[in-house]
Amino acid sequence: MPRLPLQILMATTNQGKLAELRRLLSGLPCSLIGLDALAAAPPAPAETGSTFTENALLKAEYYFSHTGLLSLADDSGLEVDALGGAPGVYSARYAGEAASDAGRIAKLLDELKQVPDERRTARFRCSLALVGAIDAAPEQHIFEGSCEGVIARAPRGRNGFGYDPVFVDQESGRTFAELAPAEKAARSHRGRALSALRNFLQERLKDRDK
């Protein structure tokens, strides 16, 4: 008898991120739910890691221990060379805990206003941590991705979220917010990390129903 699809808890309430993840994992025998689908989600843990991988693993382990669900957590962010790698692991909190995407972008552009175009190089990094039981015993896995670009002088495009409107993709010359979802998935840090995750799950789950 075929098993039910593998349920994965994605440790986020960000609907844009959830939609992107669901699209990139479509076709696999698994279902992805966000924290807002839980009857009583535990409070978010403090992200005390010094790297994206440490924070992703911290979050995935935390939600698995509190829910018993196979948990997927990501930590991703923007590293700007002219700012010494900032905002880095503080990307989501760069302009304060309650700041909007527009507020974070405004702060970034203000800090870079005197930086010439040739020094506005940057990259997005993503680490995904998967923690929990796929078959029986709990296990943990890390998947990573990165992409290179430069910071635009003003936002462009209406797609995506976060810093997408000011991150100019090195390959296409367009911001991530100007790319169609499929184009962004092929080039983005999260898309590359998810491609590694997808390949892993495809291999692990292909014989699951036999």
Buried (B, 14 or more C-beta within 10 A) or exposed (E): EEEEBBEBBBBBEBEBBBEBBBEBBEEBBBEBBBBEEBEEBEEEBEBEBEEBBBBBBBBBBBBBBBBEBBBBBBBBBBBBBBBEBBBBBEBBBBBEEEBEBEEBBBBBBEBBEEBEEEEBBBBBBBBBBBBBEBEEEEEEBBBBBBBBBBBBBEBBBEBBBBBBBBBBBBEBEBBBBBBEBEBBBBBBBBBBBBBBBBEBBEEBBEEBEE
